[in-house]
């Protein structure tokens, strides 16, 4: 037992050393060249990754109207986007020093203005598209203080390193999922902060609803938080415009408020994920198709 623990610690140290080395090289290259290099490498190597077959099958099942050539173009662009995002994540401080790289759309500005009109907090809900690490920069540029929920990495050294980088965006702090995070989120929302969370990953505690034509466990936490606290929910996305330039879009979720709170949450959860679905169809190459959105599919087992 002690030996396994020591080996795991050594492995984490080695992984962290590699991360720091790569980060140093990327910083020396500068934002544009570093992003382009990682995008190129991931585009070339991605098809050899075990997740490529899953992503290809998901794309084929969700968008059957596409032919094989179109699917391969989308998957190649997806891998490049993921590689660029990986590089840009460790370069967050450098990107933030150039605010011209990130713009807020007119729709996002209108949504945040409407959500802020009564001085309450906001739930800001997004998905793994474009560079999702930067999506909160849209509301942040508009003067909205942000906090966020994140999933802790298994490697504690890498986790702390990346957390320090992400805190450059989230003035209100970062909270791990699970435990007492729901209580902390309620407290922060009541203080007027925007609570950012990515909600396109499958959620075993969520609601089973259709997504891209198949039943999926869809996250309902952001909707439940907004409905129960009586605060607005803004749906956001990050769109890569080319290179290291982004547009942050957003819209207010139409939240029903009847006497049946649970029914309201179910209706609004369906509306949230329908927006995600529409956005994925608009920009399929910018979404992470390797997400296990539908669990084990028979078509993947053959």
Order of alpha helices (4+ residues) and beta strands (2+ residues): alpha-alpha-alpha-alpha-alpha-beta-alpha-beta-alpha-beta-alpha-beta-alpha-beta-beta-beta-alpha-beta-beta-alpha-alpha
